[in-house]
Amino acid sequence: MNIKFNHALNDIKIYEAGKPIELVVREFGIDAKDVVKLASNENPKGVSPKVAQAIATNAYKAYLYPDDSMFELKAALAKKYAVNTDNIIIGAGSDQVLEFVSRAVLDDKSSVLMSGITFAMYEIYAKQMGAKVYKTANYRHLYDEFMEAYTMYHPKIVYICTPNNPTGDATLKSEVIRLIEAIKKDTVIVVDGAYMEYAVAKDEQYRITPLDLLAYDNVIYLGTFSKAYGLGGMRVGYGIANQEFIHELYKMRPPFNITTLSLLAAIEAMKDEVFVEESVALHLQEIKRYEAFAKERNIEYIESYTNFITYLFNEKRNATEISNALLGRGVIIRNLASYGLNGVRITVGTAEQNSIFFRHFDDVTSNN
Ligand SMILES: *Cc1c(COP(=O)(O)O)cnc(C)c1O
């Protein structure tokens, strides 16, 4: 290959997405309906029936470009969070907003700071810009570790993922605010609340709202419709920040960056908060089974504030072997080896899916 790609690419590892159902069907000849996918933190209740109906009814609109102002969705978000529409930018997933922030702020002389194990895309977007990536030692967002690294490296972006993926832990609101207050105002702080709906249902002390953060004009809050709202396949997320900050991000945005049906689905999803509440309630029930299951088998797990749980194995169990064995049986979970952990992340599914997981897990680990 003689092409001279941007040298920043040398240092980038391609994002490893959760394996799709189609792969298991193709590789193992398992029927799609028998595949249990607990790998990408999707809502196991699926799409709200009201949203599914609206998508079906409006399918004929697929030939139309979406309303590029996305006014109705922004108005609904503005109302929900008590902010203004000009504090909001919509992305094709909050991933795209992360990309906007990275491109708007970073260059090859900058650096970013994040916790030791966190959402892989922060690093990828930063490296695309040639920026250096610094991580704290712990996966938890510890004030002292962050401030020590911050003082040493002067990063242009600090990422706070709370609750954190792929570990499931969360950071107290008071701790997040303490960090924000300690960091200089010329540093962007991204507070990624992709799983916030789950954290607040468990413990109010973890609730961080975009409005709380608007008090600081260097902070952006990210939210998504991919998790509790059941719309991972529609690719809709948002960023909420000071209006001048949002204005700059708009310069990075391609026109029509989400689809007509995605926009419609997100608007409908916001009218069906009951679905989200029921989803979270189901989750809080089912995750107890994962905790009990782990305790009975002496498996360490991280207390979770998300819709998944992270099991950490000792040397007697091998995460890669277990994940592969489960895959062959049509159960997809996330191996965390690529994060340097001998552990797995399991999205908490429906009661039935979880029972299937437990059964197969015991089968494939019975020799270990
Ligand atoms: C899922 C996830 C996102 C964004 O997902 P999108 O589908 O792009 O909205 C962002 N941050 C974290 C930590 C996530 O787990």
The ligand as an SDF file (V2000), in Angstrom:
LIG
                    3D

 15 15  0  0  0  0  0  0  0  0999 V2000
  -23.8790    3.9510   24.0810 C   0  0  0  0  0  0  0  0  0  0  0  0
  -23.0060    5.0300   24.5490 C   0  0  0  0  0  0  0  0  0  0  0  0
  -22.9370    6.2810   23.9210 C   0  0  0  0  0  0  0  0  0  0  0  0
  -23.6030    6.7130   22.7070 C   0  0  0  0  0  0  0  0  0  0  0  0
  -24.2680    5.8810   21.9630 O   0  0  0  0  0  0  0  0  0  0  0  0
  -24.9930    6.4500   20.6760 P   0  0  0  0  0  0  0  0  0  0  0  0
  -25.7330    5.2560   20.2200 O   0  0  0  0  0  0  0  0  0  0  0  0
  -23.9310    6.9120   19.7380 O   0  0  0  0  0  0  0  0  0  0  0  0
  -25.8730    7.5680   21.1320 O   0  0  0  0  0  0  0  0  0  0  0  0
  -22.1440    7.2710   24.4630 C   0  0  0  0  0  0  0  0  0  0  0  0
  -21.4570    7.0520   25.5630 N   0  0  0  0  0  0  0  0  0  0  0  0
  -21.4860    5.8850   26.1960 C   0  0  0  0  0  0  0  0  0  0  0  0
  -20.7060    5.7350   27.4280 C   0  0  0  0  0  0  0  0  0  0  0  0
  -22.2430    4.8300   25.7080 C   0  0  0  0  0  0  0  0  0  0  0  0
  -22.2330    3.6580   26.3440 O   0  0  0  0  0  0  0  0  0  0  0  0
  1  2  1  0
  2  3  1  0
  2 14  2  0
  3  4  1  0
  3 10  2  0
  4  5  1  0
  5  6  1  0
  6  7  2  0
  6  8  1  0
  6  9  1  0
 10 11  1  0
 11 12  2  0
 12 13  1  0
 12 14  1  0
 14 15  1  0
M  END
$$$$
